[in-house]
Every structure is written in C-alpha cells, then in structure tokens.
Amino acid sequence: MDNSKLTDNKNKVVLVLEGGAMRGLYTAGVLDVFMKNNIKIDTIIGVSAGALFGINYKSKQIGRALRYNLKYAHDKRYMGMYSLITTGDVMNKEFCFNKLVYELDPLDFKTYDNSDTEFYAVVTNVETGQAEYIEIKDAKNDMEYLRASGSMPFVSNLVQINGNKYLDGAIGDPIPLKKALDLGYEKIIVVQTRPDGYIKAKSLLPFGLLYKKYPEFVKAASKGYLKYNETLNLIRKYENDGKILALRPSEKIKMKRVEKDLRKLQAIYDVGVKDCNKNLEKIKKYIGQDKKV
C-alpha cells in the first residue's frame, strides 16, 4: 500500500474485513445491509474471505456472495476435495476465478472499476513471511491477488505473481487494524467473523514440514495465533475507548472451513444482516452519516 497516497485519511471511513473461509458470509450479510442503506465506505482492507466477499461492496452487487455460495456449494467444480485432488487447490481456480466471475454470476467489473472506494487485498509473501497490501484497482487484471489472499495453506498451490509467491493473507495479518491505524484512519469499522470471547489456539499444522523452503513463512504461521490474539486485545481496547466500531457474530454457528450445509451458510449470513441492522444507527452516528441532508 502506497502510504504517500493516503495522507488525508483522518476523516475517511475504512472498513477492515477479517477472513475465515465460509464464516465470511457473516461479512457478506453486513455489507449487504451497508449497501441497502447507502453506508459510504472510503476504503476497504480485506483479508482472505474478507477480500473475496468484500469486492461485492465495490461492485454494488447485493446478495451475490450468498447467492453463488448457496447455488454452487455442492458443485464439485466449485471447492472441496475433488478440486483439491485434481488441481491442488481446494478452491478451483478455473471455476471460481473464471467461469463464476465471468459467466455464471458475473462480477460487475464496470461498476467495480468506476467506484471511488479504494479496495486492498491482504496477501502473505511466502518468501518474506510478511503481509502485503495490494490495491485492487482493475478487478480483471488483479484477480490473482484476490485468489492469493484466499489461498489457504496446505490446500492451495502457491500463487505466483510478478516473480513473487503468495498465500493466504491471514498468515501475515489476520485482522489489519494496525495497518488502518498506521495509515491515519480515525473512522474504523472492523468486521470480525468470530464471536466475542474467541481466543485462537496455537496451530498444530506441520508448517515446517510442507514449507521448509520458506522459513520466514513458517515463522509467521507458527506465531500467527499470538498476532491474532494481540489484535483481538487491541480491538477491544480501541472499541472500549470509542475509537473504533467492531461488529462480530452475536451467535455461535459451528462451521467447517469449506462448509456445504446450506442451512449454516444461510444462517451465518442472516446473523450478519441481523447484527448490522441492530447496530445501524450506531454505525451511522459513528461515521457521521446520521445527519439528514
């Protein structure tokens, strides 16, 4: 992210979107309420599912994320073991980032590209272990960065772009609140996908075995739970001080990372809609959009 471009962020509204695979449909519910109520967001920083579902705010496509997930959840071409075995990616590249976005449920590229909302996808550079914040200006040309942001370790091939290797943005920066603060934003809305009280446990996955060629990535992954929990503490502190506004699921719905139960997919989306509607006036007041023109 080019810091020189964002020197006047004090009065802008930034939306920080956590990942969480299919729990990201909670975020989709929140964003649909935002769009229905004309909540204006200046900048979005999305991680993993937060990026993949968050783009629909910029393309102004209410209901799209829920719609295609319900329709194709059981389609073997979409995501799951069949794709993992046949392509090495649990999320099928050809289906998800070609057929789906261009034919089956097209992303409105024109609206996306003409929107004045800045959109950043967080990716993790596998060789450095560091998060990178990529502005997605041209949705067609930058689609690989979106794919990289949501490419979960162990079930995804490395995504190579311009000589760099990337994976899931959540490894480098699971909830980029500190990035938003560093860039000078004072109107920050954080959308989490875990309920209040959640604490991340240390991962038992063998990162050192599969990614031994990339020691910095292994180091970042092994300490990821610490960074995540530190960020949760920071969110709570700033929230209590009234400096940020956070939305998180008010109900606990147990979900698999690649969830195919349509009732659960609908349920987590519905919780997002309910929580956002419940807090809508609070949100409008916080960002200064409660005043009638």
N, C-alpha and C positions, 0 to 999 in steps of 0.2 A: 504494500500500500504506500502510495506516494504522500508522505506527510506534508510536503510543500503545497499540495493541492487542498489540504484540509485545515487551513489556518483559521477559518471563521466558523468553527463548529459549535461555539458556545450556545447559540440559540437554535441549533438544529436538533432534530429528533432522530436518534439512532436506535435501531431495533437489533438486539443481539439474540440469535436463534441457536439454541443447543441442538445437537443431533439426537441419536437414539433409535436409529432404524425406524421401524413402524410406529414407535411411540411418537415419531414426528408428526403423525396425523393429529395429535393434540395441537401442535403449532398450526397445522392447516386449518383447523377449526377456528383458532384465534384470528388468523389472517383473513379468513372469510368474513368474520364479523367486522374486522377493520375495514375491509373493502365495502361492505354493505352500509357502513356508517361513515364513509368518506374520511377515515382517520388518515391523515397525511404523515407519511414517514419520509424523512430526507435520505437516510442511509440505512442499509441492512448489512449486517455481518453474519453470515450463515455458515454453520458447520455441518458437514455430512448431510443428514436428512433435513436439517435446518436450511441448508442451501438448496437441496433438490426440491423441497416443497416450497421454500420461500420465494423462488423465482415466480411463482404464480401471482404473488402480490404485484410484482413489477409488470407482469403481462396482463393484470386485471382479469384473471380467469377464476371467478368464484366457483368453488365446488370441484375444480378439475382434479386436484390431488386425491380427494376422496373417491371421485368417480372412477378414475382409471385403476386405483388400487382395489376397489371392490370388483370391478369388471374382470381384471386380469390376475387376481390373487391366485387362482387355481390353474392358470395357463402356464404350462411348463416352459414356454418361451420367455416368460417374464423374469422370475427369480426363484431360486431354490436349488435343490440337489441336482436336478437334470442339467441345469445351466452350469453349475459348478463342475460336474463331471465332464461335460462335453466341451467347455470353454475355459475352465479355470477361474471363472468369475461367477459368484453366486448371483450377481445382478447382471443379466445378459446384456452385453454391450450393444449388439445389433438390434435387439428388441427395444430396450429401454431408451437408448440414445439415438435411435434412427427411426425405426418403424413407429414407435409410440409417439415421439415428439413431432414427426412429420406427417404421419398418415392416420393413425388410429385415434389419437386425441391430441391434435396438434397444439404445440405451444404457439401463442400469438407473438411471433417474433417481431412483427412491426410495432405492436404496442409496447413490447418489452424494450426494444431499442430506442423508441421515442420517449420513454418515461424519463423524468428528471430525477427519479430516485436512484441513488448510487447503490450498487449491489456488489458485495465482496464475498467470495467463497474462500473458506479456510482450507488449505491443504497442508500436508506434512511432507517435507522434503526428506526422503528416506536416507539420503547420504549425510545430511546435517542433523537430522532429528528435530529440526526447527519448523515452526509453523510459518507459512507464507500466506499473505492476504492478497488474493488476486481479484482485481476488479473485473467483473463480467460485463463488459460494455456491449459486445456483439455476441448475442446468445448462440448464434450458429457457430461462429469461429471459436468461441471459448467453451464449448460444450465439454471438451475433455477435462477442463479444470473442475467442472461440476461433477463429472464422473469420478475424478480423482478424490474429491472431497468426501464422497460417499463410499469409497472402495475400502471395505473393512479388511484388516489384516487376516491372514490365514485363509480367507475365502475369496481373495481377489488377486489378480495379477498386478504387478507394479504398473502404474500408468506413466508412460514416458512422454514428456512434453518438452520440446526445445532442449534436449540433452539432459533434462533433469528427471529424476524418478520420484513419483509421489504415491502416497496412500492417504487414508482417512485423516481428515483434518482434526478429528477429535484426539488423535495421539499428541499432536503438537500444542493444541489449545482447545480444550473441550467446550469451554464457555468463554468466549473472548471479551469479557467485561473489562479486563485490564487494558486491552487494546483500545477499546472505546474511550476509556478514561485517559489513556496516554495521548489520544488524538484530540482531547479537549472538549469532548461532548459533555454537556451538563443535563441533557434531557435523554435519559437512557431507559429503555424498556427491555427487560430480559425475559425471554420466554424459555422456561425450563421444561423438560419432559419427564422429570422425576418428581414425585410428591414431596411435600415438606417433611423434613426429618430423615430423608435418604442420606446414607453415607456410603461412599464407594469403597469396596474392599480391594485389596491388592490382587492383581490378576495372577492366575496360576498358569496362564497360557505360556508355552515354551518359545517366547520371542527369540531367545538366544540361540535356539536350535535352528529355526527356519530362517532367521535374518542375521546370522552370524557375520555375513559380509558387511553388515551395516551397524556397527557398534553404537553409533550415536542414536540411531533409531531404537535399538534395543534399550538403551539407557532411558530414552524419553518414555518408551512404553512401560518400562518397569517402574518408573516413578509417576506414571500418569495418574494413579489414584490419589497421590499426595497433592498434585496440582489441582485435580478436580475438587477435592475436599477443601483445599485452601480457597478456591474460588467460591465455593458454597458459603464459606465463612465471610468472605468479602461481600458477597451479595447480601447476606443477612445484615451485615454491619451498615452498608450503604442504604439498604432498604429501611432499616430502623431509624436511620438519620434523615430519611425523607429525600435522599439524593437520587435514588433510582426507584423504578417501579418494576416489580417482578410478578410474573404470572407463572403458576405451576399447577399441575393437576390436583384438583381437590379430592379426587377419588383414586384409589389404587387399583389399577387394572393390570393383572399379570399378563405380559405379552412376550412372545418369542421375538427374536431379532428379525426373523423372516416369518412373520405371523400370517397365517392363511385363514384364520377363523374370522369370517366376515362380520360376525356379531361383535367381536372385540375391536375390529378395525373401526366399525361404525361407533362403538361405544366411546373409544378414546377421542375420536373426532368430536362427538357430542359433548364430552366433558370440556373440551377446548372452547366450544361455542358457548356452553353454559357459563364457564368461568369468565370468559371475556365479556359477555353480556352483563354479568353480575357486577363487573368492575368498570363498565364502560364510562360512566360519568366520572369516576375517579381518574381514569386514563385521560379523558378529555381535559379535565382540570389540570392534571399534571403537565401535559404538553401545551396547555394554553389554547386548546381548540374548543373550549366550552363556551366561548363568547359568541353570541349571535351577531351576525353581520347585518 
